[in-house]
Amino acid sequence: MGLTKPVKRFQLASSPLSGGYMLLIEDYMWWTENEREILNWMAANLPEGIDHQQGMTVTFDDDKQRMMFLLRWS
């Protein structure tokens, strides 16, 4: 049994316009397979719900929100 490389689903980023917190979603297959659950989590845990998702990015108001997302979905 060999070692496998961990899957990289996100890339940390900041908005070039506002400097806000963002995650770029790199693994579109993972997103497609989990989209409904992710959007439900966002609706329950983020102030603007699913409006935090824009294309293949998820934006956050602060680092705490981003860390909550990463802890749940990493």
N, C-alpha and C positions, 0 to 999 in steps of 0.2 A: 504494500500500500504506500504510494508515494504522496508527497506533499502537493497540495494544490494551491494555486494563487488565489487569494481572497477576491471576491467579486467587488468591483468598485461601482457603486450605484450612483454616487453623487460626487460633485466637485463643489467645494466651498467657494463662494464668490461674493463680491459686494457690487451693488448697483453702481454703474458708472455715473448715473445722474444724481442719485440721492445719497450714495454711500451706504444704503440699507443692506440688510443681511439677505443673502440668497443662497439657494442650492441649485446647481445645474444638474438635471437628471441625465445621466449618461447611459443607463441601462433601460432602453425603451421597452424591452420585453418584460422586465420586472415591473415597470410602470403599468403596462397593459394588463398584466396578470393580477395586479393589486389595486388598480385604479379606484374601483368602487369603495374598497375599505379605506384607502388613503383619503379620498374625498369625504367620506363619512367622518374620519378622524379629524380632518381639517375643519369641517362644519361644527364639530363638538368642541374643538380645542383652540381655534384661532379666531380672533375678533371679527375678521371679515370672511370667515368660512372659506369656501372654495374659491373666492376671489383672490386668494393668495397664490393660486396657480395660474401661470401665464405661459402657455406653450409647454416647453420642457423645463421651466424654472418654477421654483416655489419661493415666494418672497416672505420675509418675516419682519415684524416691527422691531424685534430686539433679539439678542443672542440667546436669551432664555427660551423663546419660542423655537428657534432653530435647534437648540440642544434637545428640547422635548421631542421634536420631530425625529431627529437623528437617533435618540434613544429608543424610540418606538419602531422605526423603520430600518435601522441599520442591521 
